Amino acid sequence: MESAPEGIVDLPPIGPEPILRLATLVCQTEVMHAALELGVFGSLAEGSLTEPELRERLGLHERFSKDFLDALAGLGLLIRVGDRYRNAPVAGHYLVPGQGVYLGDYPRMVTASFQQAWGQLSRGLRTGKVETQPRGGFVAKSHEDQARFKVYAEVMDHLSTRVARDFAERFDWSGYKDVGDLGGARGHLAAALLEAHPHLSGYCFEPPSAERYLKGHMAELGMAGRVGFVGGDLFTDPIPEADVLVYGQVLHGWEDEERRTLVRRAHEALRPGGMLLVYDRMIDEERRDQQRLLYSLYMRLVSPMGSEYRAVDCERWLREAGFPDVRSEPLLNTHTVVVGLKSREE
Ligand SMILES: C[S@@+](CC[C@H](N)C(=O)[O-])C[C@H]1O[C@@H](n2cnc3c(N)ncnc32)[C@H](O)[C@@H]1O
């Protein structure tokens, strides 16, 4: 008897679904983009609508509309009850134009910059080089385009608010009187810490081009004058002394030698007994956390020398700089904070 042709009967023991899923992740992104572009979430701001009502209001074609709306529900952006659709809480909070906090300009922008960055991965993998701004240019560039900076800053501020709330509770601030956020963007983290602990004063250290952003943002928050601005380069300009210093997502922009320098400079600027907080999406010791590894690759693609790094390495840089008491702790499920306490004797 002839044997059956190979490949028909001999199915491989596993299916290709994980590969197919990875190859089609873009569908989810595009459905969200289209919903933002068409104004789905704005249309549902006042309450729920049926599919025909939405179709008419948004000018959708009936060949697509039902699949589209149900796909949005599947993505967690809409909720369907019976035949009516409404915004899921996350969409209601962040994706309705002109209402509350609007982050709807961010997805398109970030997807475009991701496509540009990730499109260079193979080249980067082979040559180690990608097209990016020269050393330092990455920072200056982000301040050039005001509208773009604002969109990014609003998203970054959300993370800063959550980090500040965490720090406000995690540490005992009663013995500290001031905090400096080094590379603190438009000062949001410092402002949130000062709000939680009104006895604190604080400053934000950034290149001079960031000053107008900080001043504008503080005025919007009703914190004008509370967070000082220090304009300069963290590598060359004096860092004002403080009881607590923070590097939030700053060390990931540099290489180990520069990270050591930044940590050393913070140690020098801290008063005796002071505390340094370094947070980033640090890579776990075993290097298995997929999200953090992807962020690390992304940093390699968008900055000339950046990458994420392991908490154990960061702890070592702090010890080398002279911090006798160093530990690392998880932060918000996505980040790690390395805490260094400076000796009281210095
Ligand atoms: C990724 S952002 C992080 C901002 C903020 N800490 C946060 O976590 O949202 C890095 C910040 O560090 C600042 N920065 C990087 N290198 C710097 C340098 N050499 N001198 C001053 N600021 C610097 C950049 O301007 C930028 O705002």
The ligand as an ORCA input file, in Angstrom:
! r2SCAN-3c Opt
* xyz 0 1
  C      12.540     59.879     29.022
  S      12.500     61.469     29.677
  C      11.901     61.156     31.313
  C      11.153     62.314     31.869
  C      10.580     62.088     33.256
  N      11.612     61.890     34.248
  C       9.624     60.932     33.234
  O       9.957     59.854     33.741
  O       8.534     61.093     32.669
  C      14.223     61.862     29.974
  C      14.385     63.304     30.384
  O      15.733     63.501     30.764
  C      16.176     64.750     30.269
  N      17.622     64.651     30.072
  C      18.293     63.655     29.466
  N      19.610     63.917     29.433
  C      19.786     65.116     30.045
  C      20.918     65.916     30.330
  N      22.132     65.534     29.966
  N      20.733     67.067     30.983
  C      19.479     67.462     31.358
  N      18.368     66.739     31.125
  C      18.507     65.585     30.469
  C      15.399     64.903     28.962
  O      15.257     66.251     28.557
  C      14.082     64.252     29.251
  O      13.089     65.165     29.669
*
